[in-house]
Amino acid sequence: KEREYEKACEKWSNILPTLNREKGWLDDDMVQYQGTWLSPLLTLRSILLMHDLFTARPDDVLLVTSPKAGTTWFKALIFAIMNRSRFSLSSHPLLNNGPHHCVPSIEVLYHNKNQALELDTAPTPRILATHMPYPLLPKTTKSSECKIVYVYRDPKAVFVSQWHFFMQLREKHSLPLIPFHDAVNMFCTGLTEFGPFWDHVLGYWKVSKESPTKVFFMKYEDTKKNPLDSVKKLAEFLGHPFTEGEEKSGAVEEIVKLCSFETLVNLEVNREGILQVTPQYGVQNRYFFRKGEARDWENHLSEEIVKRFDEISEQKFGPIGLNF
Ligand code: A3P
Protein backbone atom coordinates (compact mmCIF):
# COMPACT_ATOMS: atom_id res chain seq x y z
CA LYS A 1 0.00 0.00 0.00
CA GLU A 2 2.90 2.38 0.70
CA ARG A 3 4.05 1.92 -2.86
CA GLU A 4 0.49 2.59 -4.12
CA TYR A 5 0.42 5.82 -2.09
CA GLU A 6 3.66 6.99 -3.74
CA LYS A 7 2.37 6.01 -7.19
CA ALA A 8 -0.88 7.96 -6.68
CA CYS A 9 1.19 11.02 -5.64
CA GLU A 10 3.10 10.73 -8.91
CA LYS A 11 -0.16 10.48 -10.82
CA TRP A 12 -1.27 13.74 -9.18
CA SER A 13 1.90 15.62 -10.20
CA ASN A 14 1.50 14.37 -13.78
CA ILE A 15 -2.17 15.35 -14.07
CA LEU A 16 -1.78 18.85 -12.53
CA PRO A 17 -0.23 20.66 -15.52
CA THR A 18 -3.01 19.37 -17.82
CA LEU A 19 -5.91 20.97 -15.87
CA ASN A 20 -7.72 24.33 -16.29
CA ARG A 21 -6.74 26.83 -13.63
CA GLU A 22 -8.52 29.83 -12.10
CA LYS A 23 -7.84 32.13 -9.18
CA GLY A 24 -8.79 30.40 -5.91
CA TRP A 25 -10.18 31.55 -2.54
CA LEU A 26 -6.83 31.21 -0.77
CA ASP A 27 -3.34 31.87 -2.10
CA ASP A 28 -3.35 28.97 -4.55
CA ASP A 29 -5.25 28.58 -7.83
CA MET A 30 -8.11 26.13 -8.17
CA VAL A 31 -7.98 23.44 -10.84
CA GLN A 32 -10.90 21.84 -12.63
CA TYR A 33 -10.89 18.06 -12.39
CA GLN A 34 -13.71 16.18 -14.13
CA GLY A 35 -15.96 19.26 -13.91
CA THR A 36 -15.24 20.02 -10.22
CA TRP A 37 -13.15 22.94 -8.94
CA LEU A 38 -10.59 21.85 -6.40
CA SER A 39 -7.55 23.15 -4.65
CA PRO A 40 -4.62 21.24 -6.17
CA LEU A 41 -2.80 20.36 -2.97
CA LEU A 42 -5.51 20.54 -0.31
CA THR A 43 -8.11 18.45 -2.07
CA LEU A 44 -7.29 17.09 -5.55
CA ARG A 45 -4.25 15.20 -4.29
CA SER A 46 -6.26 13.48 -1.53
CA ILE A 47 -9.05 12.61 -3.95
CA LEU A 48 -6.68 10.89 -6.36
CA LEU A 49 -5.06 9.04 -3.48
CA MET A 50 -8.45 7.88 -2.24
CA HIS A 51 -9.43 6.66 -5.66
CA ASP A 52 -6.51 4.25 -5.53
CA LEU A 53 -6.37 3.45 -1.82
CA PHE A 54 -9.71 3.86 -0.07
CA THR A 55 -11.94 0.82 0.38
CA ALA A 56 -15.36 1.44 1.86
CA ARG A 57 -16.86 -1.02 4.33
CA PRO A 58 -20.59 -1.83 4.34
CA ASP A 59 -20.99 -0.37 7.84
CA ASP A 60 -19.13 2.90 7.13
CA VAL A 61 -21.07 6.12 7.56
CA LEU A 62 -20.06 8.94 5.28
CA LEU A 63 -21.14 12.53 5.91
CA VAL A 64 -21.03 14.56 2.70
CA THR A 65 -21.36 18.32 2.54
CA SER A 66 -20.26 21.27 0.50
CA PRO A 67 -17.89 23.34 2.62
CA LYS A 68 -19.93 25.60 4.97
CA ALA A 69 -23.16 23.66 4.58
CA GLY A 70 -23.03 22.41 8.18
CA THR A 71 -20.21 19.85 8.26
CA THR A 72 -19.14 20.60 11.83
CA TRP A 73 -22.68 20.40 13.21
CA PHE A 74 -23.59 17.16 11.47
CA LYS A 75 -20.26 15.56 12.38
CA ALA A 76 -21.23 16.18 16.00
CA LEU A 77 -24.81 14.93 15.55
CA ILE A 78 -23.85 11.69 13.78
CA PHE A 79 -21.06 10.96 16.25
CA ALA A 80 -23.33 11.61 19.24
CA ILE A 81 -26.20 9.52 17.83
CA MET A 82 -24.07 6.53 16.93
CA ASN A 83 -22.04 6.49 20.14
CA ARG A 84 -24.76 7.38 22.62
CA SER A 85 -24.47 4.16 24.59
CA ARG A 86 -20.67 4.43 24.86
CA PHE A 87 -20.17 7.85 26.41
CA SER A 88 -21.74 9.77 29.23
CA LEU A 89 -22.56 13.39 28.58
CA SER A 90 -20.23 14.65 31.30
CA SER A 91 -17.09 13.19 29.69
CA HIS A 92 -18.16 13.09 26.07
CA PRO A 93 -15.34 13.14 23.47
CA LEU A 94 -17.14 15.96 21.63
CA LEU A 95 -16.62 18.18 24.67
CA ASN A 96 -12.88 17.58 24.81
CA ASN A 97 -11.86 16.89 21.23
CA GLY A 98 -14.43 18.66 19.07
CA PRO A 99 -16.36 17.43 16.01
CA HIS A 100 -13.46 17.48 13.52
CA HIS A 101 -11.39 15.17 15.68
CA CYS A 102 -14.29 12.79 16.43
CA VAL A 103 -15.26 12.54 12.75
CA PRO A 104 -12.23 13.13 10.54
CA SER A 105 -12.52 14.35 6.97
CA ILE A 106 -11.03 11.78 4.62
CA GLU A 107 -9.41 14.48 2.50
CA VAL A 108 -7.49 15.65 5.58
CA LEU A 109 -6.47 12.13 6.65
CA TYR A 110 -5.00 11.46 3.22
CA HIS A 111 -2.43 14.25 3.59
CA ASN A 112 -0.60 12.00 5.97
CA LYS A 113 0.53 8.65 4.63
CA ASN A 114 0.37 6.88 8.00
CA GLN A 115 -3.12 8.18 8.79
CA ALA A 116 -4.30 7.16 5.33
CA LEU A 117 -2.96 3.64 5.72
CA GLU A 118 -4.29 3.34 9.29
CA LEU A 119 -7.82 3.84 8.00
CA ASP A 120 -7.75 0.23 6.80
CA THR A 121 -7.40 -1.06 10.33
CA ALA A 122 -9.60 1.51 12.10
CA PRO A 123 -12.32 -0.08 14.23
CA THR A 124 -15.77 -0.56 12.79
CA PRO A 125 -18.06 1.33 12.25
CA ARG A 126 -16.00 4.16 10.79
CA ILE A 127 -17.66 7.58 10.68
CA LEU A 128 -15.98 9.75 8.09
CA ALA A 129 -16.69 13.02 6.31
CA THR A 130 -15.93 14.29 2.85
CA HIS A 131 -16.77 17.18 0.53
CA MET A 132 -16.46 15.10 -2.65
CA PRO A 133 -19.20 15.40 -5.27
CA TYR A 134 -20.96 12.11 -6.03
CA PRO A 135 -19.22 11.41 -9.35
CA LEU A 136 -15.81 11.71 -7.65
CA LEU A 137 -16.52 9.37 -4.72
CA PRO A 138 -14.23 6.33 -4.64
CA LYS A 139 -15.91 3.40 -6.41
CA THR A 140 -16.37 1.22 -3.32
CA THR A 141 -18.38 3.91 -1.51
CA LYS A 142 -20.93 3.61 -4.30
CA SER A 143 -20.90 -0.16 -4.64
CA SER A 144 -20.78 -1.09 -0.94
CA GLU A 145 -23.74 -0.73 1.40
CA CYS A 146 -22.16 2.10 3.35
CA LYS A 147 -24.56 4.88 4.26
CA ILE A 148 -24.26 8.47 3.08
CA VAL A 149 -25.75 11.47 4.88
CA TYR A 150 -25.84 14.52 2.63
CA VAL A 151 -26.42 17.97 4.10
CA TYR A 152 -27.81 20.71 1.93
CA ARG A 153 -27.93 24.39 2.88
CA ASP A 154 -29.36 27.43 1.10
CA PRO A 155 -26.59 28.52 -1.32
CA LYS A 156 -26.97 32.13 -0.14
CA ALA A 157 -26.08 31.05 3.40
CA VAL A 158 -23.26 28.82 2.16
CA PHE A 159 -21.82 31.70 0.16
CA VAL A 160 -21.96 34.17 3.06
CA SER A 161 -20.44 31.64 5.44
CA GLN A 162 -17.73 30.77 2.94
CA TRP A 163 -16.87 34.40 2.30
CA HIS A 164 -16.34 35.07 6.00
CA PHE A 165 -14.37 31.85 6.47
CA PHE A 166 -11.95 32.41 3.62
CA MET A 167 -11.54 36.12 4.30
CA GLN A 168 -10.53 35.31 7.89
CA LEU A 169 -7.95 32.89 6.56
CA ARG A 170 -6.71 35.43 4.00
CA GLU A 171 -6.35 38.07 6.69
CA LYS A 172 -4.44 35.66 8.88
CA HIS A 173 -2.04 34.88 6.03
CA SER A 174 -1.72 38.60 5.09
CA LEU A 175 -3.43 38.14 1.72
CA PRO A 176 -5.62 40.93 0.31
CA LEU A 177 -9.37 40.33 0.68
CA ILE A 178 -11.38 39.29 -2.39
CA PRO A 179 -13.92 42.06 -3.16
CA PHE A 180 -17.42 40.86 -2.19
CA HIS A 181 -18.81 41.22 -5.72
CA ASP A 182 -15.92 39.23 -7.21
CA ALA A 183 -16.59 36.50 -4.67
CA VAL A 184 -20.31 36.46 -5.63
CA ASN A 185 -19.28 36.05 -9.28
CA MET A 186 -16.89 33.25 -8.41
CA PHE A 187 -19.53 31.34 -6.44
CA CYS A 188 -22.32 31.86 -8.98
CA THR A 189 -20.14 30.70 -11.88
CA GLY A 190 -19.20 27.55 -9.99
CA LEU A 191 -15.70 28.64 -8.95
CA THR A 192 -15.79 27.47 -5.40
CA GLU A 193 -14.16 24.57 -3.55
CA PHE A 194 -15.92 21.39 -4.79
CA GLY A 195 -18.13 23.58 -6.98
CA PRO A 196 -20.28 24.21 -8.81
CA PHE A 197 -22.30 24.16 -5.59
CA TRP A 198 -25.61 23.46 -7.37
CA ASP A 199 -24.21 20.43 -9.22
CA HIS A 200 -22.87 19.04 -5.94
CA VAL A 201 -26.39 19.12 -4.48
CA LEU A 202 -28.00 17.69 -7.61
CA GLY A 203 -25.63 14.71 -7.71
CA TYR A 204 -26.64 13.54 -4.22
CA TRP A 205 -30.29 14.53 -4.61
CA LYS A 206 -30.57 12.23 -7.59
CA VAL A 207 -29.05 9.25 -5.74
CA SER A 208 -31.17 9.93 -2.64
CA LYS A 209 -34.29 9.65 -4.81
CA GLU A 210 -33.09 6.47 -6.53
CA SER A 211 -31.68 4.83 -3.37
CA PRO A 212 -33.21 6.36 -0.23
CA THR A 213 -31.60 3.71 1.98
CA LYS A 214 -28.17 4.69 0.61
CA VAL A 215 -28.28 8.49 0.67
CA PHE A 216 -30.19 10.49 3.27
CA PHE A 217 -30.71 14.09 2.19
CA MET A 218 -30.96 16.60 5.05
CA LYS A 219 -31.39 20.34 5.07
CA TYR A 220 -29.51 22.60 7.47
CA GLU A 221 -32.51 24.92 7.70
CA ASP A 222 -34.97 22.08 8.52
CA THR A 223 -32.69 20.86 11.29
CA LYS A 224 -32.46 24.39 12.72
CA LYS A 225 -36.27 24.66 12.66
CA ASN A 226 -37.00 21.24 14.11
CA PRO A 227 -33.85 19.66 15.54
CA LEU A 228 -35.64 16.90 17.50
CA ASP A 229 -37.45 15.62 14.47
CA SER A 230 -34.29 15.76 12.32
CA VAL A 231 -32.20 13.93 14.90
CA LYS A 232 -34.81 11.15 15.23
CA LYS A 233 -34.98 10.70 11.45
CA LEU A 234 -31.20 10.73 11.17
CA ALA A 235 -30.91 8.07 13.90
CA GLU A 236 -33.42 5.88 12.07
CA PHE A 237 -31.53 6.18 8.80
CA LEU A 238 -28.27 5.31 10.56
CA GLY A 239 -29.85 2.15 11.95
CA HIS A 240 -29.76 3.48 15.53
CA PRO A 241 -33.38 4.57 16.14
CA PHE A 242 -34.24 5.97 19.56
CA THR A 243 -36.27 3.60 21.70
CA GLU A 244 -39.46 4.78 23.36
CA GLY A 245 -37.63 4.69 26.67
CA GLU A 246 -34.83 6.87 25.34
CA GLU A 247 -37.31 9.35 23.93
CA LYS A 248 -39.14 9.52 27.25
CA SER A 249 -35.92 10.02 29.17
CA GLY A 250 -34.93 12.99 27.00
CA ALA A 251 -32.04 11.35 25.09
CA VAL A 252 -32.93 13.16 21.85
CA GLU A 253 -33.02 16.55 23.58
CA GLU A 254 -29.64 15.81 25.20
CA ILE A 255 -28.01 15.14 21.85
CA VAL A 256 -29.54 18.24 20.30
CA LYS A 257 -28.19 20.30 23.21
CA LEU A 258 -24.74 18.69 23.18
CA CYS A 259 -24.35 19.44 19.45
CA SER A 260 -25.95 22.89 19.48
CA PHE A 261 -24.04 25.91 18.26
CA GLU A 262 -24.33 27.43 21.74
CA THR A 263 -22.68 24.43 23.42
CA LEU A 264 -19.95 23.83 20.85
CA VAL A 265 -18.91 27.45 20.31
CA ASN A 266 -18.09 27.87 23.99
CA LEU A 267 -15.88 24.83 24.41
CA GLU A 268 -12.19 25.43 24.93
CA VAL A 269 -11.23 23.00 22.15
CA ASN A 270 -13.36 24.96 19.69
CA ARG A 271 -12.14 28.37 20.88
CA GLU A 272 -8.43 27.58 21.10
CA GLY A 273 -7.81 24.38 19.10
CA ILE A 274 -6.43 24.04 15.59
CA LEU A 275 -7.45 21.64 12.86
CA GLN A 276 -4.25 20.56 11.14
CA VAL A 277 -5.43 20.29 7.53
CA THR A 278 -2.02 19.46 6.12
CA PRO A 279 1.26 19.08 8.04
CA GLN A 280 1.99 22.73 7.06
CA TYR A 281 -1.50 24.25 7.17
CA GLY A 282 -3.70 24.60 10.24
CA VAL A 283 -7.10 26.25 10.62
CA GLN A 284 -8.34 27.64 13.94
CA ASN A 285 -11.34 25.62 15.13
CA ARG A 286 -13.13 28.85 16.00
CA TYR A 287 -13.39 29.72 12.31
CA PHE A 288 -15.92 26.87 12.00
CA PHE A 289 -18.31 28.67 14.35
CA ARG A 290 -19.58 32.05 13.19
CA LYS A 291 -23.31 32.69 13.66
CA GLY A 292 -24.92 29.29 13.17
CA GLU A 293 -28.19 30.85 11.96
CA ALA A 294 -30.42 29.94 9.04
CA ARG A 295 -30.98 33.38 7.54
CA ASP A 296 -27.95 35.51 8.40
CA TRP A 297 -27.47 35.94 4.65
CA GLU A 298 -30.26 38.56 4.82
CA ASN A 299 -27.81 40.84 6.62
CA HIS A 300 -25.17 40.57 3.91
CA LEU A 301 -26.79 40.23 0.48
CA SER A 302 -28.47 42.96 -1.55
CA GLU A 303 -31.82 42.30 -3.24
CA GLU A 304 -30.01 42.05 -6.55
CA ILE A 305 -27.61 39.38 -5.31
CA VAL A 306 -30.44 37.43 -3.65
CA LYS A 307 -32.26 37.47 -6.99
CA ARG A 308 -29.17 36.19 -8.78
CA PHE A 309 -28.76 33.26 -6.39
CA ASP A 310 -32.47 32.41 -6.41
CA GLU A 311 -32.64 32.46 -10.20
CA ILE A 312 -29.83 29.93 -10.44
CA SER A 313 -31.48 27.76 -7.76
CA GLU A 314 -34.83 27.98 -9.57
CA GLN A 315 -33.25 27.03 -12.86
CA LYS A 316 -31.27 24.12 -11.39
CA PHE A 317 -33.64 22.82 -8.71
CA GLY A 318 -37.09 23.93 -9.93
CA PRO A 319 -37.45 21.20 -12.57
CA ILE A 320 -36.74 18.41 -10.05
CA GLY A 321 -38.98 19.83 -7.33
CA LEU A 322 -36.19 20.53 -4.83
CA ASN A 323 -37.29 23.54 -2.84
CA PHE A 324 -34.67 25.80 -1.32
P1 A3P B 1 -22.26 30.50 9.52
O1 A3P B 1 -20.99 31.02 8.92
O2 A3P B 1 -23.47 30.83 8.70
O3 A3P B 1 -22.43 30.86 10.94
P2 A3P B 1 -18.97 23.89 8.02
O4 A3P B 1 -19.01 23.18 9.32
O5 A3P B 1 -19.53 23.11 6.87
O6 A3P B 1 -17.64 24.49 7.75
O7 A3P B 1 -20.01 25.09 8.16
C1 A3P B 1 -19.81 26.15 9.05
C2 A3P B 1 -21.15 26.82 9.27
O8 A3P B 1 -21.95 26.01 10.15
C3 A3P B 1 -21.01 28.18 9.91
O9 A3P B 1 -22.16 28.89 9.48
C4 A3P B 1 -21.09 27.80 11.38
O10 A3P B 1 -21.38 28.87 12.24
C5 A3P B 1 -22.21 26.77 11.35
N1 A3P B 1 -22.22 25.88 12.50
C6 A3P B 1 -21.17 25.33 13.13
N2 A3P B 1 -21.60 24.58 14.17
C7 A3P B 1 -22.94 24.66 14.18
C8 A3P B 1 -23.95 24.11 15.04
N3 A3P B 1 -23.65 23.33 16.05
N4 A3P B 1 -25.24 24.40 14.75
C9 A3P B 1 -25.57 25.19 13.71
N5 A3P B 1 -24.65 25.75 12.89
C10 A3P B 1 -23.35 25.48 13.12
Boltz pocket constraint, residues with backbone or C-beta under 6 A from the ligand:
constraints:
  - pocket:
      binder: B
      contacts: [[A, 65], [A, 66], [A, 67], [A, 68], [A, 69], [A, 70], [A, 71], [A, 72], [A, 73], [A, 157], [A, 160], [A, 161], [A, 162], [A, 164], [A, 259], [A, 260], [A, 261], [A, 262], [A, 264], [A, 287], [A, 288], [A, 289], [A, 290], [A, 291], [A, 292], [A, 293], [A, 296]]
      max_distance: 6.0
